Amino acid sequence: MIPYKTSIVLDRNSQSPLYLQISNQLVQLIKRQVLLPGAKLPGSRTMAELLGVHRKTVIGAYEELLLQGWIIGIPKKGMFVHKNLPLLQQRPISGSASKPRLQASGFSFQKDFRLERPPPEKNSGHLYLNDGVSDVRLTPMPQIAKEYRSLAYERKSVFDLGYGSTYGNYQLREMLAQYLNQTRGLHIGTDQILITRGSQMALYLASRVLFTPKEYVLVGETNYIAADLTFQYVGAKLLRVPVDNDGLSTAIVEKLCREYAIKAVYITSHHHHPTTVTLSAQRRLHLLNLAQTYGFAIIEDDYDYDFHYDHSPILPLASHDGNGNVIYIGSVCKTVAPVYRIGYLIAPKDFVNQCAKLRRFIDRQGDALLEKAFARFIQNGDLDRHIKKVLKVYHHRRNMFCSLLEQNMGGIISFEIPKGGMAVWALLDKAYSWDKLSRACANKGLIIGDWQRYDMAHTGHNGIRFGFAAYTESEMALLFQKLRAAFEECYPKTFN
């Protein structure tokens, strides 16, 4: 006889009723072929005594198994495992018998090596060099929570709890249209905005709608890696364009347009990612004219428009577009905090409509209450107040960071003080190696991360982005202390 007393373990503190615990574990015994088809189960009294439960509990378990078709009852004979159950063919799997953990799929699927970029594990006590993110400690949580709480108590908010528009909450779209028209010189209405869960989702939707396999997209020789991978994933072919102090070379764009059928140009015009340079006015107008002449789309990723220190921000290309060539992408994730997944895609109505239709297949809608809360957050002036507040903080941190970088690594790392954004483009003298340094830094508690992502074109520029906005002065000092110590370990005579 099967040792039911030890094979079935009951947890009386569990939220799951005892009869379900019994039935579920009996199912596992059947699936593992401990109980074979046709095997007789103990009577309800006997099983109750073995397990130390009331007889009605066992009866409930057997009734559950009967309903699910695992066992059959034969009058005057008892309960039996169903004879027609096929034996479950299983390969050995890791984990305990009660909680198996499958490590490999039993079916084939597409694997794309470009997706294999695991984030570094976060360890307490380590500093992580980021490539330009906001300081989440400055997030205006009380103001956002106030708006969300207010909505939660409004009776009419119940109508926002069901399925809504794939375009996003109408109030947020309306408010964003007003806000972006006023602050960025756009000329748009609500029908030209699609709310997304961050700018990356907007980029993916735009790419899926734009490209068929093997169509060409122009990107910078140095470029935002997530954009490169997105275009490659949807089947587009990348052609790289040099980037200098005036941004993407539009002369080379024009040359490539004569040679290839270009479908789109991707650009981070305000602060090129990763080098932080700004696309000049002359090149902006040239690119717009080229888009009209050759009929390509401009994907303008304006990821950190709000952060500018030495002059007013330059208006995006989308503000000058009168021909419907620009797809404008942005978000509040960088400005407020990454956890608030609210981004937007702005384009001509027909393109937005198609993106909204595609969005239905991957994400039926966003968080309507959060989107309404952000509509009020913008309307009440809280977003502007937050930007003004953090702008002062980040301006000071930029100056401090650049000063420390010059003091500690001057002559070894060259850089230009960025006019805006949240990162410095740092070029390491080619006599030294980030690969070697990153390993030494890791041993000292400073994680540099995937530094290779800044040179997908393999030009050997030896540059990476140093984010500064997320660090306090003391954290910056510690960061450079660790970096210099690692440098002295790898290259002992450098600072003599």
C-alpha positions in Angstrom: 0.0 0.0 0.0 1.2 3.5 -0.8 2.3 5.4 2.3 -0.4 8.1 2.1 0.4 9.3 5.6 3.9 10.5 4.5 3.1 11.1 0.8 0.4 13.7 1.5 1.6 16.6 3.6 -1.1 19.0 4.9 -0.5 22.6 5.9 -3.2 23.7 8.3 -2.0 27.3 8.1 -2.4 27.5 4.4 -5.2 29.5 2.8 -5.9 26.5 0.6 -8.6 24.3 2.1 -7.5 20.8 3.3 -9.7 19.0 0.8 -8.0 20.8 -2.1 -4.6 20.1 -0.6 -5.5 16.4 -0.6 -7.0 16.3 -4.1 -4.1 18.3 -5.6 -1.5 16.0 -4.0 -3.4 12.9 -5.2 -3.3 14.4 -8.7 0.5 14.8 -8.4 0.8 11.1 -7.3 -1.2 10.1 -10.4 0.9 12.3 -12.7 4.1 10.9 -11.2 2.7 7.3 -11.8 2.9 6.5 -8.1 -0.8 5.8 -8.4 -1.3 4.0 -11.7 -4.5 3.8 -13.8 -7.0 1.5 -12.2 -5.4 1.7 -8.7 -7.9 1.6 -5.8 -7.9 4.5 -3.3 -8.5 3.9 0.4 -12.0 4.4 1.6 -12.9 7.8 3.0 -12.7 6.6 6.7 -9.4 4.9 6.2 -7.9 7.9 4.4 -9.3 10.2 7.0 -7.6 8.2 9.8 -4.3 8.1 7.9 -4.2 11.9 7.3 -5.8 12.9 10.6 -8.7 14.8 9.1 -12.5 14.6 9.2 -14.1 12.0 6.9 -16.0 14.8 5.1 -12.7 16.4 4.2 -11.7 13.3 2.3 -15.1 13.0 0.7 -14.7 16.5 -0.5 -11.3 15.7 -2.0 -12.7 12.6 -3.8 -15.6 14.6 -5.2 -13.2 17.1 -6.6 -11.2 14.4 -8.2 -14.4 12.9 -9.6 -15.4 16.2 -11.1 -12.0 16.7 -12.7 -12.1 13.2 -14.2 -9.0 11.8 -12.4 -10.9 9.0 -10.6 -14.2 7.1 -11.0 -16.5 5.6 -8.4 -17.8 2.1 -8.6 -20.8 1.3 -6.4 -20.0 -1.1 -3.5 -16.3 -1.3 -4.6 -14.9 2.2 -4.0 -12.9 4.9 -5.7 -10.4 4.0 -8.5 -7.9 6.0 -10.6 -9.4 6.3 -14.0 -8.3 3.5 -16.3 -8.3 5.5 -19.4 -5.7 8.0 -18.2 -2.6 7.8 -20.4 0.7 7.5 -18.7 2.4 11.0 -18.6 5.7 10.8 -20.4 8.1 13.1 -18.6 11.8 13.7 -18.7 13.7 14.2 -15.4 13.3 17.8 -14.2 15.1 19.7 -11.4 13.5 20.7 -8.2 11.5 18.8 -5.6 8.8 16.3 -6.6 6.1 18.5 -5.2 7.4 21.7 -6.9 9.3 20.8 -10.1 11.2 23.6 -11.8 11.5 23.3 -15.6 14.7 24.7 -17.0 14.3 23.9 -20.7 11.3 24.0 -23.0 9.9 20.9 -24.6 9.3 22.8 -27.8 11.3 24.9 -30.2 11.1 28.7 -30.4 13.0 31.6 -31.9 16.0 32.7 -30.0 17.6 36.0 -30.9 21.1 36.6 -29.5 20.5 40.4 -29.6 18.0 40.1 -26.8 20.5 38.5 -24.5 21.5 41.6 -22.4 20.8 40.6 -18.8 20.9 43.6 -16.4 23.6 43.4 -13.7 22.5 41.9 -10.4 22.0 44.6 -7.8 24.1 44.1 -4.7 23.9 46.3 -1.7 27.0 48.2 -1.0 27.9 48.5 -4.7 27.9 51.7 -6.8 26.5 51.3 -10.3 27.6 53.6 -13.1 24.5 54.5 -15.1 24.3 56.1 -18.5 22.0 59.0 -17.5 19.0 58.4 -15.3 17.0 60.6 -12.9 17.4 60.5 -9.2 14.3 58.6 -8.0 14.8 60.1 -4.5 13.6 63.4 -6.0 10.3 61.9 -7.3 7.3 64.0 -6.3 5.4 61.1 -4.9 3.2 63.1 -2.6 1.8 65.2 -5.5 1.2 62.2 -7.7 -0.3 60.2 -4.8 -2.6 63.1 -4.0 -4.0 63.1 -7.6 -4.3 59.3 -7.7 -6.0 59.2 -4.3 -8.4 61.9 -5.3 -9.4 59.9 -8.4 -9.8 56.7 -6.3 -12.5 58.5 -4.2 -14.4 59.9 -7.1 -17.5 57.9 -7.9 -17.2 58.4 -11.6 -13.8 56.9 -11.6 -15.5 53.5 -11.6 -16.0 54.0 -15.4 -12.3 54.0 -15.9 -11.8 50.5 -14.4 -13.1 48.7 -17.5 -11.6 48.4 -21.0 -10.8 51.8 -22.5 -9.1 53.2 -25.6 -6.0 51.7 -27.0 -4.9 55.3 -27.7 -4.7 56.0 -24.0 -6.7 58.1 -21.6 -8.4 61.0 -23.5 -7.7 63.6 -20.7 -4.0 62.8 -20.7 -3.9 63.0 -24.5 -5.7 66.4 -24.4 -3.5 67.7 -21.7 -0.3 66.5 -23.4 -1.3 68.1 -26.7 -1.7 71.4 -24.9 1.5 71.1 -22.9 3.7 70.0 -25.8 2.2 72.7 -28.1 3.1 75.3 -25.5 6.5 74.0 -24.4 7.9 72.4 -27.6 6.3 74.4 -30.4 4.2 71.4 -31.7 0.9 71.9 -33.6 -1.0 68.7 -32.7 -4.4 67.6 -31.5 -5.5 64.6 -29.4 -5.9 62.4 -32.5 -2.2 62.6 -33.2 -1.1 61.2 -29.8 -0.9 57.6 -28.7 -0.1 57.0 -25.0 2.4 54.2 -24.5 4.1 52.5 -21.5 7.3 54.5 -22.0 9.2 55.6 -25.1 10.6 52.1 -25.8 7.1 50.8 -26.4 6.5 53.7 -28.8 9.7 52.9 -30.6 8.7 49.3 -31.0 5.2 50.1 -32.3 6.5 52.6 -34.7 9.2 50.1 -36.0 6.7 47.3 -36.4 4.3 49.5 -38.4 7.1 51.2 -40.5 9.4 48.4 -41.6 9.1 45.3 -43.7 12.1 43.0 -43.6 15.4 44.3 -45.2 14.2 47.9 -45.5 16.9 50.5 -44.5 17.1 52.7 -41.5 19.8 55.3 -40.9 21.3 55.5 -37.4 24.3 57.2 -35.8 27.7 55.5 -35.9 27.3 55.8 -32.2 23.7 55.3 -31.3 21.2 54.2 -28.6 21.6 50.5 -28.4 17.9 49.8 -27.7 17.0 51.5 -30.9 19.5 49.5 -32.9 18.2 46.3 -31.4 14.6 47.2 -32.0 15.2 47.9 -35.7 17.2 44.8 -36.1 14.5 42.7 -34.3 11.8 43.8 -36.7 14.0 43.0 -39.7 15.3 46.4 -40.7 18.8 46.8 -42.0 21.0 49.4 -40.3 23.2 51.9 -42.2 25.4 54.0 -39.9 26.0 57.7 -40.3 29.0 59.6 -38.7 28.2 61.9 -35.7 30.3 65.0 -35.0 30.0 68.1 -32.8 27.0 69.2 -34.9 25.2 65.9 -34.6 24.3 63.4 -37.3 26.0 64.2 -40.6 23.1 65.1 -42.9 25.5 65.3 -45.9 26.1 61.6 -45.5 22.4 61.0 -45.0 21.8 62.7 -48.4 24.6 60.6 -50.0 23.0 57.3 -48.7 19.6 58.4 -49.9 20.9 58.5 -53.4 22.3 55.0 -53.1 19.6 53.2 -51.0 15.8 53.3 -50.6 15.8 54.7 -47.1 12.7 54.0 -45.0 13.6 56.0 -41.9 16.2 58.0 -40.0 16.4 57.6 -36.2 17.7 60.6 -34.4 18.1 61.8 -30.8 18.3 65.5 -31.9 18.3 67.3 -28.6 21.1 65.4 -26.9 22.5 62.6 -29.2 22.6 59.3 -27.4 25.3 58.5 -26.3 27.6 61.5 -27.2 25.2 64.3 -25.9 25.8 66.6 -28.9 22.9 68.7 -30.2 21.9 68.5 -33.9 22.6 72.0 -35.4 19.8 74.1 -36.8 21.2 73.9 -40.3 21.2 70.1 -40.1 17.7 70.0 -38.7 16.3 71.9 -41.7 18.4 69.9 -44.1 17.1 66.6 -42.6 13.5 67.7 -42.9 14.0 68.7 -46.5 15.6 65.4 -47.3 12.7 63.6 -45.6 10.3 65.4 -47.9 12.5 64.8 -51.0 13.1 61.1 -50.5 9.9 60.3 -48.5 11.4 58.7 -45.4 10.2 58.9 -41.8 12.2 60.7 -39.1 11.9 58.9 -35.8 12.8 61.7 -33.3 13.5 60.3 -29.8 13.4 63.3 -27.5 14.3 61.4 -24.4 15.6 64.2 -22.2 14.3 67.5 -23.6 13.4 68.9 -20.2 17.0 69.0 -19.0 19.0 71.9 -20.3 21.5 74.1 -18.4 23.3 76.7 -20.5 20.5 77.8 -22.8 16.9 77.3 -23.6 16.1 73.9 -25.2 16.1 73.8 -29.0 12.7 73.0 -30.4 12.4 69.5 -31.8 12.2 68.7 -35.5 8.5 67.8 -35.0 7.8 71.5 -34.3 9.0 72.4 -37.9 7.4 69.4 -39.7 4.7 70.5 -42.1 4.8 67.4 -44.3 4.0 64.6 -41.9 7.5 63.0 -41.9 8.3 63.1 -38.2 7.4 60.5 -35.6 8.0 62.1 -32.3 8.6 59.9 -29.2 9.0 60.9 -25.6 8.0 60.0 -22.1 7.7 61.3 -18.5 9.7 58.3 -17.2 13.0 60.2 -17.4 11.6 63.4 -16.1 9.7 62.0 -13.1 10.7 58.4 -12.4 11.2 55.2 -14.5 8.4 53.4 -12.6 5.7 55.6 -14.1 5.4 54.0 -17.5 3.9 56.8 -19.4 5.2 57.6 -22.8 3.8 59.0 -26.0 4.1 58.6 -29.8 3.1 61.6 -31.9 2.7 61.4 -35.6 0.1 62.0 -38.4 -3.3 60.6 -37.6 -3.2 57.7 -40.0 0.1 56.4 -38.6 -1.1 56.8 -35.0 -4.3 54.9 -35.9 -2.2 52.0 -37.2 0.0 51.9 -34.1 -3.1 51.9 -31.9 -4.4 48.9 -33.7 -1.1 47.1 -33.3 -0.9 48.1 -29.6 -4.1 46.1 -29.0 -2.2 42.8 -29.6 0.5 43.4 -27.1 -1.0 45.6 -24.5 -4.8 46.2 -24.6 -4.5 49.5 -22.7 -2.5 51.4 -20.1 -3.4 52.3 -16.5 -6.3 54.7 -17.1 -6.3 56.0 -13.4 -2.5 56.6 -13.5 -2.8 58.4 -16.8 -5.7 60.6 -15.5 -3.6 61.3 -12.4 -0.7 62.5 -14.6 -3.1 64.6 -16.6 -4.0 66.5 -13.4 -0.4 66.5 -12.4 0.5 68.4 -15.6 -2.6 70.6 -15.4 -2.0 71.7 -11.9 1.5 72.8 -12.8 3.2 70.1 -10.6 5.2 68.8 -13.6 6.6 72.2 -14.3 7.5 72.8 -10.7 9.2 69.4 -10.5 11.2 70.1 -13.6 12.4 73.5 -12.2 13.3 71.9 -9.0 15.4 69.0 -10.4 16.9 71.2 -13.1 18.7 73.2 -10.4 19.8 70.0 -8.7 21.1 68.4 -11.8 22.8 71.5 -13.0 24.8 71.6 -9.8 25.5 67.9 -10.0 26.7 68.3 -13.6 29.2 70.9 -12.6 30.4 68.9 -9.5 30.7 65.7 -11.5 32.7 67.3 -14.3 35.0 69.0 -11.8 35.6 65.6 -10.1 36.1 63.9 -13.4 38.7 66.5 -14.4 40.5 66.3 -11.0 40.7 62.6 -10.9 41.0 61.5 -14.5 42.1 64.6 -16.4 44.4 63.7 -19.3 43.2 60.1 -19.2 39.5 60.7 -19.9 38.6 63.5 -22.3 35.1 65.0 -22.3 33.0 68.1 -23.1 30.8 69.6 -20.4 27.3 68.7 -21.7 24.9 71.6 -22.3 22.0 69.4 -21.0 20.8 65.9 -20.3 21.9 63.7 -17.5 25.2 62.2 -18.7 28.8 63.0 -19.8 30.3 61.4 -22.9 33.7 60.2 -21.6 36.4 59.1 -24.0 39.1 57.0 -22.4 42.6 57.4 -23.9 43.1 54.4 -26.2 46.2 53.3 -24.3 43.8 52.0 -21.7 41.0 49.5 -21.7 37.5 49.6 -20.3 37.5 45.9 -20.2 40.4 45.7 -17.9 39.1 48.6 -15.8 35.6 47.3 -15.4 36.9 44.1 -13.9 39.1 45.9 -11.4 36.2 48.3 -10.6 33.9 45.4 -9.9 36.3 44.1 -7.3 36.2 47.5 -5.6 32.4 47.7 -5.6 31.9 49.9 -8.7 29.9 48.2 -11.5 30.5 49.8 -14.9 28.2 47.3 -16.7 27.9 46.7 -20.4 30.4 49.3 -21.7 30.6 47.6 -25.1 27.0 48.7 -26.0 28.3 52.2 -26.9 30.3 50.9 -29.8 28.0 48.6 -31.8 29.7 49.8 -35.0 33.1 48.7 -33.6 34.9 51.9 -34.4 37.0 51.6 -31.3 36.3 55.1 -30.0 36.7 53.9 -26.3 33.9 56.1 -25.0 31.1 55.5 -22.5 28.4 57.5 -20.9 28.9 58.6 -17.2 25.5 59.5 -15.8 25.6 62.2 -13.1 22.0 63.1 -12.2 21.4 60.2 -9.8 24.4 60.8 -7.5 24.8 63.0 -4.5 28.2 64.8 -4.0 29.3 62.1 -1.5 28.3 59.4 -3.9 30.2 61.0 -6.7 33.3 61.3 -4.5 33.1 57.6 -3.7 32.6 56.7 -7.3 35.7 58.5 -8.4 37.6 57.1 -5.4 36.8 53.6 -6.6 37.5 54.4 -10.2 40.9 55.9 -9.5 41.8 53.1 -7.2 40.9 50.6 -9.9 43.0 52.6 -12.4 46.0 52.7 -10.2 45.7 48.9 -9.7 45.5 48.3 -13.5 48.0 50.9 -14.6 50.3 51.6 -11.5 52.5 54.3 -13.0 49.8 56.5 -14.6 49.5 59.0 -11.8 53.2 59.2 -10.8 
